[in-house]
Amino acid sequence: MTEIRVVHGVEPPKPREVFVYPHAEMDVGDSFVVPAVAYRKVLNANTRAAKRLGYKFSARKEGEYLRVWRVK
């Protein structure tokens, strides 16, 4: 069996950034803006929120940002 060694001084990974999007607070026509680097996270959050809340969302890039609208 391979020997397992303890290594000292290695920093743990940084905690994952958790974003809370205001899907539940939105009325039809409302929107919010997030940095475009969070594109995939926001689209996944939109899908989950749409299923959970029964709403529909649309998202478009606006330069370095992503705008999300509630459409239904």
PyMOL Python script that loads the backbone (N, CA, C, O; Angstrom):
from pymol import cmd

cmd.read_pdbstr("""\
ATOM      1  N   MET A   1       0.847  -1.187   0.000  1.00  0.00           N
ATOM      2  CA  MET A   1       0.000   0.000   0.000  1.00  0.00           C
ATOM      3  C   MET A   1       0.883   1.238   0.000  1.00  0.00           C
ATOM      4  O   MET A   1       1.951   1.240   0.614  1.00  0.00           O
ATOM      5  N   THR A   2       0.450   2.281  -0.678  1.00  0.00           N
ATOM      6  CA  THR A   2       1.201   3.521  -0.764  1.00  0.00           C
ATOM      7  C   THR A   2       1.089   4.292   0.543  1.00  0.00           C
ATOM      8  O   THR A   2       0.023   4.364   1.153  1.00  0.00           O
ATOM      9  N   GLU A   3       2.190   4.855   0.950  1.00  0.00           N
ATOM     10  CA  GLU A   3       2.205   5.641   2.189  1.00  0.00           C
ATOM     11  C   GLU A   3       1.566   7.001   1.938  1.00  0.00           C
ATOM     12  O   GLU A   3       1.846   7.652   0.931  1.00  0.00           O
ATOM     13  N   ILE A   4       0.711   7.422   2.853  1.00  0.00           N
ATOM     14  CA  ILE A   4       0.063   8.737   2.763  1.00  0.00           C
ATOM     15  C   ILE A   4       0.796   9.683   3.687  1.00  0.00           C
ATOM     16  O   ILE A   4       0.944   9.421   4.881  1.00  0.00           O
ATOM     17  N   ARG A   5       1.254  10.790   3.120  1.00  0.00           N
ATOM     18  CA  ARG A   5       2.016  11.756   3.904  1.00  0.00           C
ATOM     19  C   ARG A   5       1.189  13.003   4.170  1.00  0.00           C
ATOM     20  O   ARG A   5       0.355  13.400   3.356  1.00  0.00           O
ATOM     21  N   VAL A   6       1.433  13.607   5.311  1.00  0.00           N
ATOM     22  CA  VAL A   6       0.797  14.869   5.677  1.00  0.00           C
ATOM     23  C   VAL A   6       1.658  15.994   5.110  1.00  0.00           C
ATOM     24  O   VAL A   6       2.879  15.989   5.264  1.00  0.00           O
ATOM     25  N   VAL A   7       1.016  16.956   4.454  1.00  0.00           N
ATOM     26  CA  VAL A   7       1.714  18.101   3.879  1.00  0.00           C
ATOM     27  C   VAL A   7       1.269  19.345   4.641  1.00  0.00           C
ATOM     28  O   VAL A   7       0.071  19.579   4.803  1.00  0.00           O
ATOM     29  N   HIS A   8       2.212  20.130   5.100  1.00  0.00           N
ATOM     30  CA  HIS A   8       1.926  21.344   5.868  1.00  0.00           C
ATOM     31  C   HIS A   8       2.066  22.575   4.979  1.00  0.00           C
ATOM     32  O   HIS A   8       2.857  22.590   4.035  1.00  0.00           O
ATOM     33  N   GLY A   9       1.283  23.608   5.297  1.00  0.00           N
ATOM     34  CA  GLY A   9       1.430  24.906   4.643  1.00  0.00           C
ATOM     35  C   GLY A   9       0.697  25.060   3.324  1.00  0.00           C
ATOM     36  O   GLY A   9       0.924  26.056   2.637  1.00  0.00           O
ATOM     37  N   VAL A  10      -0.156  24.150   2.933  1.00  0.00           N
ATOM     38  CA  VAL A  10      -0.933  24.282   1.695  1.00  0.00           C
ATOM     39  C   VAL A  10      -2.273  24.930   2.047  1.00  0.00           C
ATOM     40  O   VAL A  10      -3.028  24.410   2.868  1.00  0.00           O
ATOM     41  N   GLU A  11      -2.558  26.075   1.413  1.00  0.00           N
ATOM     42  CA  GLU A  11      -3.795  26.793   1.709  1.00  0.00           C
ATOM     43  C   GLU A  11      -4.991  26.057   1.106  1.00  0.00           C
ATOM     44  O   GLU A  11      -4.896  25.522   0.001  1.00  0.00           O
ATOM     45  N   PRO A  12      -6.114  26.028   1.824  1.00  0.00           N
ATOM     46  CA  PRO A  12      -7.311  25.387   1.269  1.00  0.00           C
ATOM     47  C   PRO A  12      -7.884  26.245   0.139  1.00  0.00           C
ATOM     48  O   PRO A  12      -7.577  27.435   0.058  1.00  0.00           O
ATOM     49  N   PRO A  13      -8.707  25.667  -0.730  1.00  0.00           N
ATOM     50  CA  PRO A  13      -9.306  26.458  -1.807  1.00  0.00           C
ATOM     51  C   PRO A  13     -10.245  27.514  -1.239  1.00  0.00           C
ATOM     52  O   PRO A  13     -10.821  27.352  -0.163  1.00  0.00           O
ATOM     53  N   LYS A  14     -10.380  28.603  -1.997  1.00  0.00           N
ATOM     54  CA  LYS A  14     -11.294  29.668  -1.577  1.00  0.00           C
ATOM     55  C   LYS A  14     -12.724  29.150  -1.670  1.00  0.00           C
ATOM     56  O   LYS A  14     -13.041  28.356  -2.556  1.00  0.00           O
ATOM     57  N   PRO A  15     -13.596  29.601  -0.751  1.00  0.00           N
ATOM     58  CA  PRO A  15     -14.983  29.154  -0.820  1.00  0.00           C
ATOM     59  C   PRO A  15     -15.638  29.625  -2.125  1.00  0.00           C
ATOM     60  O   PRO A  15     -15.292  30.677  -2.664  1.00  0.00           O
ATOM     61  N   ARG A  16     -16.561  28.847  -2.605  1.00  0.00           N
ATOM     62  CA  ARG A  16     -17.266  29.174  -3.835  1.00  0.00           C
ATOM     63  C   ARG A  16     -18.131  30.403  -3.623  1.00  0.00           C
ATOM     64  O   ARG A  16     -18.765  30.556  -2.580  1.00  0.00           O
ATOM     65  N   GLU A  17     -18.152  31.271  -4.613  1.00  0.00           N
ATOM     66  CA  GLU A  17     -18.992  32.456  -4.526  1.00  0.00           C
ATOM     67  C   GLU A  17     -20.437  32.043  -4.769  1.00  0.00           C
ATOM     68  O   GLU A  17     -20.739  31.380  -5.762  1.00  0.00           O
ATOM     69  N   VAL A  18     -21.311  32.424  -3.883  1.00  0.00           N
ATOM     70  CA  VAL A  18     -22.727  32.083  -4.029  1.00  0.00           C
ATOM     71  C   VAL A  18     -23.489  33.368  -4.314  1.00  0.00           C
ATOM     72  O   VAL A  18     -23.435  34.331  -3.549  1.00  0.00           O
ATOM     73  N   PHE A  19     -24.193  33.357  -5.424  1.00  0.00           N
ATOM     74  CA  PHE A  19     -24.983  34.520  -5.795  1.00  0.00           C
ATOM     75  C   PHE A  19     -26.448  34.240  -5.500  1.00  0.00           C
ATOM     76  O   PHE A  19     -26.925  33.119  -5.676  1.00  0.00           O
ATOM     77  N   VAL A  20     -27.142  35.247  -5.059  1.00  0.00           N
ATOM     78  CA  VAL A  20     -28.577  35.133  -4.823  1.00  0.00           C
ATOM     79  C   VAL A  20     -29.251  36.114  -5.776  1.00  0.00           C
ATOM     80  O   VAL A  20     -29.122  37.331  -5.643  1.00  0.00           O
ATOM     81  N   TYR A  21     -29.964  35.555  -6.726  1.00  0.00           N
ATOM     82  CA  TYR A  21     -30.622  36.384  -7.720  1.00  0.00           C
ATOM     83  C   TYR A  21     -32.067  36.640  -7.293  1.00  0.00           C
ATOM     84  O   TYR A  21     -32.677  35.783  -6.653  1.00  0.00           O
ATOM     85  N   PRO A  22     -32.629  37.813  -7.638  1.00  0.00           N
ATOM     86  CA  PRO A  22     -33.961  38.201  -7.151  1.00  0.00           C
ATOM     87  C   PRO A  22     -35.126  37.680  -7.992  1.00  0.00           C
ATOM     88  O   PRO A  22     -36.094  38.409  -8.206  1.00  0.00           O
ATOM     89  N   HIS A  23     -35.056  36.445  -8.470  1.00  0.00           N
ATOM     90  CA  HIS A  23     -36.109  35.911  -9.335  1.00  0.00           C
ATOM     91  C   HIS A  23     -37.492  35.996  -8.697  1.00  0.00           C
ATOM     92  O   HIS A  23     -38.446  36.424  -9.347  1.00  0.00           O
ATOM     93  N   ALA A  24     -37.611  35.597  -7.445  1.00  0.00           N
ATOM     94  CA  ALA A  24     -38.922  35.539  -6.791  1.00  0.00           C
ATOM     95  C   ALA A  24     -39.530  36.920  -6.571  1.00  0.00           C
ATOM     96  O   ALA A  24     -40.748  37.042  -6.434  1.00  0.00           O
ATOM     97  N   GLU A  25     -38.708  37.952  -6.536  1.00  0.00           N
ATOM     98  CA  GLU A  25     -39.195  39.313  -6.262  1.00  0.00           C
ATOM     99  C   GLU A  25     -39.606  40.050  -7.522  1.00  0.00           C
ATOM    100  O   GLU A  25     -40.095  41.177  -7.445  1.00  0.00           O
ATOM    101  N   MET A  26     -39.417  39.436  -8.681  1.00  0.00           N
ATOM    102  CA  MET A  26     -39.620  40.137  -9.945  1.00  0.00           C
ATOM    103  C   MET A  26     -41.061  40.049 -10.431  1.00  0.00           C
ATOM    104  O   MET A  26     -41.733  39.032 -10.259  1.00  0.00           O
ATOM    105  N   ASP A  27     -41.524  41.150 -11.049  1.00  0.00           N
ATOM    106  CA  ASP A  27     -42.792  41.183 -11.760  1.00  0.00           C
ATOM    107  C   ASP A  27     -42.481  41.132 -13.253  1.00  0.00           C
ATOM    108  O   ASP A  27     -41.339  41.360 -13.650  1.00  0.00           O
ATOM    109  N   VAL A  28     -43.471  40.838 -14.078  1.00  0.00           N
ATOM    110  CA  VAL A  28     -43.265  40.811 -15.524  1.00  0.00           C
ATOM    111  C   VAL A  28     -42.750  42.177 -15.973  1.00  0.00           C
ATOM    112  O   VAL A  28     -43.320  43.213 -15.627  1.00  0.00           O
ATOM    113  N   GLY A  29     -41.666  42.164 -16.747  1.00  0.00           N
ATOM    114  CA  GLY A  29     -41.047  43.394 -17.238  1.00  0.00           C
ATOM    115  C   GLY A  29     -39.871  43.860 -16.399  1.00  0.00           C
ATOM    116  O   GLY A  29     -39.092  44.694 -16.862  1.00  0.00           O
ATOM    117  N   ASP A  30     -39.713  43.353 -15.181  1.00  0.00           N
ATOM    118  CA  ASP A  30     -38.575  43.713 -14.330  1.00  0.00           C
ATOM    119  C   ASP A  30     -37.309  43.031 -14.842  1.00  0.00           C
ATOM    120  O   ASP A  30     -37.373  41.996 -15.506  1.00  0.00           O
ATOM    121  N   SER A  31     -36.154  43.627 -14.524  1.00  0.00           N
ATOM    122  CA  SER A  31     -34.884  43.029 -14.929  1.00  0.00           C
ATOM    123  C   SER A  31     -33.824  43.290 -13.876  1.00  0.00           C
ATOM    124  O   SER A  31     -33.977  44.153 -13.012  1.00  0.00           O
ATOM    125  N   PHE A  32     -32.734  42.517 -13.968  1.00  0.00           N
ATOM    126  CA  PHE A  32     -31.548  42.773 -13.150  1.00  0.00           C
ATOM    127  C   PHE A  32     -30.317  42.534 -14.010  1.00  0.00           C
ATOM    128  O   PHE A  32     -30.388  41.861 -15.038  1.00  0.00           O
ATOM    129  N   VAL A  33     -29.188  43.090 -13.581  1.00  0.00           N
ATOM    130  CA  VAL A  33     -27.943  43.027 -14.340  1.00  0.00           C
ATOM    131  C   VAL A  33     -26.866  42.378 -13.483  1.00  0.00           C
ATOM    132  O   VAL A  33     -26.745  42.667 -12.293  1.00  0.00           O
ATOM    133  N   VAL A  34     -26.077  41.487 -14.111  1.00  0.00           N
ATOM    134  CA  VAL A  34     -24.936  40.849 -13.447  1.00  0.00           C
ATOM    135  C   VAL A  34     -23.759  40.887 -14.410  1.00  0.00           C
ATOM    136  O   VAL A  34     -23.960  41.052 -15.613  1.00  0.00           O
ATOM    137  N   PRO A  35     -22.524  40.735 -13.906  1.00  0.00           N
ATOM    138  CA  PRO A  35     -21.368  40.670 -14.807  1.00  0.00           C
ATOM    139  C   PRO A  35     -21.496  39.481 -15.765  1.00  0.00           C
ATOM    140  O   PRO A  35     -21.948  38.407 -15.367  1.00  0.00           O
ATOM    141  N   ALA A  36     -21.101  39.672 -17.014  1.00  0.00           N
ATOM    142  CA  ALA A  36     -21.231  38.627 -18.035  1.00  0.00           C
ATOM    143  C   ALA A  36     -20.374  37.403 -17.743  1.00  0.00           C
ATOM    144  O   ALA A  36     -20.617  36.342 -18.319  1.00  0.00           O
ATOM    145  N   VAL A  37     -19.380  37.515 -16.865  1.00  0.00           N
ATOM    146  CA  VAL A  37     -18.559  36.344 -16.532  1.00  0.00           C
ATOM    147  C   VAL A  37     -19.383  35.293 -15.804  1.00  0.00           C
ATOM    148  O   VAL A  37     -18.978  34.132 -15.749  1.00  0.00           O
ATOM    149  N   ALA A  38     -20.525  35.668 -15.245  1.00  0.00           N
ATOM    150  CA  ALA A  38     -21.398  34.733 -14.536  1.00  0.00           C
ATOM    151  C   ALA A  38     -22.473  34.165 -15.465  1.00  0.00           C
ATOM    152  O   ALA A  38     -23.484  33.642 -14.994  1.00  0.00           O
ATOM    153  N   TYR A  39     -22.261  34.266 -16.787  1.00  0.00           N
ATOM    154  CA  TYR A  39     -23.251  33.894 -17.795  1.00  0.00           C
ATOM    155  C   TYR A  39     -23.877  32.520 -17.554  1.00  0.00           C
ATOM    156  O   TYR A  39     -25.099  32.414 -17.450  1.00  0.00           O
ATOM    157  N   ARG A  40     -23.074  31.485 -17.464  1.00  0.00           N
ATOM    158  CA  ARG A  40     -23.595  30.121 -17.297  1.00  0.00           C
ATOM    159  C   ARG A  40     -24.329  29.947 -15.969  1.00  0.00           C
ATOM    160  O   ARG A  40     -25.373  29.297 -15.914  1.00  0.00           O
ATOM    161  N   LYS A  41     -23.784  30.527 -14.900  1.00  0.00           N
ATOM    162  CA  LYS A  41     -24.419  30.414 -13.588  1.00  0.00           C
ATOM    163  C   LYS A  41     -25.804  31.049 -13.606  1.00  0.00           C
ATOM    164  O   LYS A  41     -26.756  30.509 -13.042  1.00  0.00           O
ATOM    165  N   VAL A  42     -25.902  32.199 -14.261  1.00  0.00           N
ATOM    166  CA  VAL A  42     -27.180  32.909 -14.309  1.00  0.00           C
ATOM    167  C   VAL A  42     -28.198  32.140 -15.149  1.00  0.00           C
ATOM    168  O   VAL A  42     -29.366  32.039 -14.771  1.00  0.00           O
ATOM    169  N   LEU A  43     -27.760  31.600 -16.282  1.00  0.00           N
ATOM    170  CA  LEU A  43     -28.696  30.839 -17.111  1.00  0.00           C
ATOM    171  C   LEU A  43     -29.200  29.608 -16.371  1.00  0.00           C
ATOM    172  O   LEU A  43     -30.382  29.276 -16.460  1.00  0.00           O
ATOM    173  N   ASN A  44     -28.331  28.934 -15.652  1.00  0.00           N
ATOM    174  CA  ASN A  44     -28.760  27.783 -14.846  1.00  0.00           C
ATOM    175  C   ASN A  44     -29.721  28.216 -13.745  1.00  0.00           C
ATOM    176  O   ASN A  44     -30.720  27.543 -13.486  1.00  0.00           O
ATOM    177  N   ALA A  45     -29.418  29.341 -13.095  1.00  0.00           N
ATOM    178  CA  ALA A  45     -30.296  29.851 -12.042  1.00  0.00           C
ATOM    179  C   ALA A  45     -31.655  30.237 -12.616  1.00  0.00           C
ATOM    180  O   ALA A  45     -32.685  30.023 -11.977  1.00  0.00           O
ATOM    181  N   ASN A  46     -31.661  30.811 -13.836  1.00  0.00           N
ATOM    182  CA  ASN A  46     -32.929  31.162 -14.486  1.00  0.00           C
ATOM    183  C   ASN A  46     -33.782  29.922 -14.720  1.00  0.00           C
ATOM    184  O   ASN A  46     -34.988  29.939 -14.474  1.00  0.00           O
ATOM    185  N   THR A  47     -33.162  28.855 -15.191  1.00  0.00           N
ATOM    186  CA  THR A  47     -33.892  27.613 -15.463  1.00  0.00           C
ATOM    187  C   THR A  47     -34.475  27.033 -14.185  1.00  0.00           C
ATOM    188  O   THR A  47     -35.637  26.628 -14.156  1.00  0.00           O
ATOM    189  N   ARG A  48     -33.669  26.991 -13.126  1.00  0.00           N
ATOM    190  CA  ARG A  48     -34.156  26.450 -11.854  1.00  0.00           C
ATOM    191  C   ARG A  48     -35.281  27.307 -11.289  1.00  0.00           C
ATOM    192  O   ARG A  48     -36.277  26.777 -10.797  1.00  0.00           O
ATOM    193  N   ALA A  49     -35.129  28.641 -11.356  1.00  0.00           N
ATOM    194  CA  ALA A  49     -36.154  29.541 -10.827  1.00  0.00           C
ATOM    195  C   ALA A  49     -37.440  29.434 -11.640  1.00  0.00           C
ATOM    196  O   ALA A  49     -38.535  29.478 -11.078  1.00  0.00           O
ATOM    197  N   ALA A  50     -37.314  29.294 -12.960  1.00  0.00           N
ATOM    198  CA  ALA A  50     -38.500  29.173 -13.814  1.00  0.00           C
ATOM    199  C   ALA A  50     -39.308  27.927 -13.445  1.00  0.00           C
ATOM    200  O   ALA A  50     -40.536  27.978 -13.374  1.00  0.00           O
ATOM    201  N   LYS A  51     -38.624  26.824 -13.214  1.00  0.00           N
ATOM    202  CA  LYS A  51     -39.320  25.594 -12.827  1.00  0.00           C
ATOM    203  C   LYS A  51     -39.950  25.721 -11.441  1.00  0.00           C
ATOM    204  O   LYS A  51     -41.084  25.295 -11.221  1.00  0.00           O
ATOM    205  N   ARG A  52     -39.200  26.313 -10.512  1.00  0.00           N
ATOM    206  CA  ARG A  52     -39.674  26.428  -9.133  1.00  0.00           C
ATOM    207  C   ARG A  52     -40.832  27.408  -9.005  1.00  0.00           C
ATOM    208  O   ARG A  52     -41.783  27.151  -8.267  1.00  0.00           O
ATOM    209  N   LEU A  53     -40.760  28.537  -9.725  1.00  0.00           N
ATOM    210  CA  LEU A  53     -41.734  29.612  -9.553  1.00  0.00           C
ATOM    211  C   LEU A  53     -42.831  29.627 -10.620  1.00  0.00           C
ATOM    212  O   LEU A  53     -43.861  30.277 -10.445  1.00  0.00           O
ATOM    213  N   GLY A  54     -42.610  28.917 -11.713  1.00  0.00           N
ATOM    214  CA  GLY A  54     -43.577  28.949 -12.802  1.00  0.00           C
ATOM    215  C   GLY A  54     -43.479  30.217 -13.641  1.00  0.00           C
ATOM    216  O   GLY A  54     -44.451  30.584 -14.302  1.00  0.00           O
ATOM    217  N   TYR A  55     -42.340  30.893 -13.633  1.00  0.00           N
ATOM    218  CA  TYR A  55     -42.105  32.111 -14.409  1.00  0.00           C
ATOM    219  C   TYR A  55     -41.287  31.756 -15.650  1.00  0.00           C
ATOM    220  O   TYR A  55     -40.799  30.634 -15.790  1.00  0.00           O
ATOM    221  N   LYS A  56     -41.147  32.737 -16.549  1.00  0.00           N
ATOM    222  CA  LYS A  56     -40.231  32.609 -17.682  1.00  0.00           C
ATOM    223  C   LYS A  56     -39.284  33.796 -17.658  1.00  0.00           C
ATOM    224  O   LYS A  56     -39.681  34.917 -17.338  1.00  0.00           O
ATOM    225  N   PHE A  57     -38.009  33.533 -18.006  1.00  0.00           N
ATOM    226  CA  PHE A  57     -36.983  34.571 -18.002  1.00  0.00           C
ATOM    227  C   PHE A  57     -36.281  34.613 -19.344  1.00  0.00           C
ATOM    228  O   PHE A  57     -36.190  33.606 -20.047  1.00  0.00           O
ATOM    229  N   SER A  58     -35.789  35.782 -19.687  1.00  0.00           N
ATOM    230  CA  SER A  58     -34.995  35.980 -20.892  1.00  0.00           C
ATOM    231  C   SER A  58     -33.714  36.697 -20.484  1.00  0.00           C
ATOM    232  O   SER A  58     -33.735  37.548 -19.595  1.00  0.00           O
ATOM    233  N   ALA A  59     -32.598  36.358 -21.131  1.00  0.00           N
ATOM    234  CA  ALA A  59     -31.312  36.985 -20.788  1.00  0.00           C
ATOM    235  C   ALA A  59     -30.597  37.407 -22.063  1.00  0.00           C
ATOM    236  O   ALA A  59     -30.618  36.683 -23.058  1.00  0.00           O
ATOM    237  N   ARG A  60     -29.970  38.568 -22.034  1.00  0.00           N
ATOM    238  CA  ARG A  60     -29.194  39.083 -23.165  1.00  0.00           C
ATOM    239  C   ARG A  60     -27.923  39.737 -22.655  1.00  0.00           C
ATOM    240  O   ARG A  60     -27.917  40.375 -21.602  1.00  0.00           O
ATOM    241  N   LYS A  61     -26.849  39.572 -23.413  1.00  0.00           N
ATOM    242  CA  LYS A  61     -25.595  40.254 -23.074  1.00  0.00           C
ATOM    243  C   LYS A  61     -25.695  41.708 -23.482  1.00  0.00           C
ATOM    244  O   LYS A  61     -26.204  42.041 -24.553  1.00  0.00           O
ATOM    245  N   GLU A  62     -25.196  42.574 -22.601  1.00  0.00           N
ATOM    246  CA  GLU A  62     -25.107  44.012 -22.879  1.00  0.00           C
ATOM    247  C   GLU A  62     -23.676  44.425 -22.574  1.00  0.00           C
ATOM    248  O   GLU A  62     -23.385  44.903 -21.477  1.00  0.00           O
ATOM    249  N   GLY A  63     -22.792  44.246 -23.529  1.00  0.00           N
ATOM    250  CA  GLY A  63     -21.379  44.559 -23.302  1.00  0.00           C
ATOM    251  C   GLY A  63     -20.775  43.587 -22.303  1.00  0.00           C
ATOM    252  O   GLY A  63     -20.741  42.380 -22.541  1.00  0.00           O
ATOM    253  N   GLU A  64     -20.302  44.116 -21.190  1.00  0.00           N
ATOM    254  CA  GLU A  64     -19.668  43.288 -20.159  1.00  0.00           C
ATOM    255  C   GLU A  64     -20.674  42.774 -19.134  1.00  0.00           C
ATOM    256  O   GLU A  64     -20.287  42.185 -18.125  1.00  0.00           O
ATOM    257  N   TYR A  65     -21.963  42.996 -19.389  1.00  0.00           N
ATOM    258  CA  TYR A  65     -22.995  42.610 -18.438  1.00  0.00           C
ATOM    259  C   TYR A  65     -24.024  41.704 -19.092  1.00  0.00           C
ATOM    260  O   TYR A  65     -24.102  41.610 -20.317  1.00  0.00           O
ATOM    261  N   LEU A  66     -24.798  41.050 -18.267  1.00  0.00           N
ATOM    262  CA  LEU A  66     -25.891  40.207 -18.696  1.00  0.00           C
ATOM    263  C   LEU A  66     -27.149  40.711 -18.001  1.00  0.00           C
ATOM    264  O   LEU A  66     -27.194  40.811 -16.775  1.00  0.00           O
ATOM    265  N   ARG A  67     -28.168  41.028 -18.793  1.00  0.00           N
ATOM    266  CA  ARG A  67     -29.431  41.505 -18.235  1.00  0.00           C
ATOM    267  C   ARG A  67     -30.444  40.374 -18.314  1.00  0.00           C
ATOM    268  O   ARG A  67     -30.558  39.695 -19.335  1.00  0.00           O
ATOM    269  N   VAL A  68     -31.183  40.179 -17.215  1.00  0.00           N
ATOM    270  CA  VAL A  68     -32.201  39.133 -17.130  1.00  0.00           C
ATOM    271  C   VAL A  68     -33.551  39.799 -16.899  1.00  0.00           C
ATOM    272  O   VAL A  68     -33.714  40.605 -15.984  1.00  0.00           O
ATOM    273  N   TRP A  69     -34.526  39.444 -17.754  1.00  0.00           N
ATOM    274  CA  TRP A  69     -35.880  39.959 -17.628  1.00  0.00           C
ATOM    275  C   TRP A  69     -36.833  38.835 -17.241  1.00  0.00           C
ATOM    276  O   TRP A  69     -36.634  37.681 -17.622  1.00  0.00           O
ATOM    277  N   ARG A  70     -37.863  39.181 -16.486  1.00  0.00           N
ATOM    278  CA  ARG A  70     -38.968  38.246 -16.295  1.00  0.00           C
ATOM    279  C   ARG A  70     -39.953  38.559 -17.411  1.00  0.00           C
ATOM    280  O   ARG A  70     -40.413  39.695 -17.533  1.00  0.00           O
ATOM    281  N   VAL A  71     -40.281  37.559 -18.227  1.00  0.00           N
ATOM    282  CA  VAL A  71     -41.164  37.779 -19.380  1.00  0.00           C
ATOM    283  C   VAL A  71     -42.544  37.163 -19.206  1.00  0.00           C
ATOM    284  O   VAL A  71     -43.457  37.477 -19.969  1.00  0.00           O
ATOM    285  N   LYS A  72     -42.712  36.290 -18.213  1.00  0.00           N
ATOM    286  CA  LYS A  72     -44.033  35.708 -17.950  1.00  0.00           C
ATOM    287  C   LYS A  72     -44.133  35.331 -16.491  1.00  0.00           C
ATOM    288  O   LYS A  72     -45.166  34.823 -16.054  1.00  0.00           O
TER     289      LYS A  72
END
""", "prot")
cmd.dss("prot")
cmd.show_as("cartoon", "prot")
cmd.util.cbc("prot")
cmd.orient("prot")
